[in-house]
Amino acid sequence: MAETFINKTVALGNTADTSVYSPGSGETAIIIHAQVANVDETNAADLYMDLYDTSTTTAAALAHKISVPTASAILPIGGKLILETTDQLRAWAGASSDLELTLGILVLT
């Protein structure tokens, strides 16, 4: 089994249920780091994050309406998160372009 480390960065919009990462066909991914920074210098912004399991077509909240203070960052995933092939990490913000997500991912093929 091959292992590859990747980084992914996303400026979060305010459209609900937006997929920000999904492993490719035949891959499993382990999210080993997730940080959300509020880049707005004036206002706090709310974070929403779900794990969407395609095998059961269900979403589970990882973060729901967590306020990220202005000019600060949070770690919304407390530990490692496994994504099976085609599962989705979904994330969005209460205000567009206020939050930036950075992921550290181990991809197994």
N, C-alpha and C positions, 0 to 999 in steps of 0.2 A: 504494500500500500504506500503510495507516494504522499508526501506531506509538503504543503506549500503555505508559507505565511504571506498574507496580504493585508494592506490597509485600505480602508474605504472611508471617504469623507462625503458628507451630504449636507447641503443647506436645506433645512426642513421648510416645507411649505405648510399651508394650513388646510390642505385637502385630506379629510379623514381616510384611514385605511390605505395609505400610500406605501407600497413596498419599497424599502430602501436596500434590502439585500435578500437574495435567495441563492442557494447553492445550485450549480449547474447539474445537468443530467449525470447521474452516476457519482455525484459528490456528496459528501457529508461535511458540514462546516461546524467549527467550534468557535463561538464568539468568546474571545478571551479578554477583551477590553472594549468597553463602550463608555464614551464620555460625551456629554452634551454641554456645549458652551452657549451662554447668552451673549451675543455680540452687540445687542442693543445697549447703548450707553444711558438710556433714559428709563426704560420700562422692563418689568419682569415679564416673562412669557411662560405659558403653560405647555408642558410636554405630555404627549400621549404616545405609548409604545405598546405594541401587541406582538405576540407570536401567533402566526396563522399556520395551523396544521392542515395541510392539504389532504391528508389521508382520512381525516374526520370532518373536514370542512368547518372547523371551529377556530375561533380566535380566543386567546387568553391574554388578559391585560398584564403587561409587565410594569407599566407606569400609566397612571390615569390622572390627568389634570394636576401634575406636579409642577408647582411654580418654581421656575429657575430665576433667581434674582438677577438683576442687571449686572453685567460685567463679571459674571461668575460661571462656575461649571459644576455639574453633578455627574455621578456615576450611577446610571439608572438600572444596571443589571448587577446584582450582588453575587458574582461568581461566574462560572462558565455557562454558556447556553448552547445546546446542541440543535442544529438545524439539519433535518434530513433532506434528501433530494426534493426539490420544489417547495419545501416549507418556506415561509416568508417572515422576515423581520419587518414589521410595519411601524412607521413613526411619522408623526406630524406635530405641528406647533399650533398654539392658539393664535399666533400672529405670524404671517409669512416673513421669512428672511431674518427672524430674530434669533433662531437657534441653529447651531451647527453640530452635527453628529460626526464623531470619529470612531471607527471600529478597527480593532485588531482581530484578525480572523486566521484560524488554522484550517486549511482546506485539505480534506483527505479524499484521494481518488483511488 
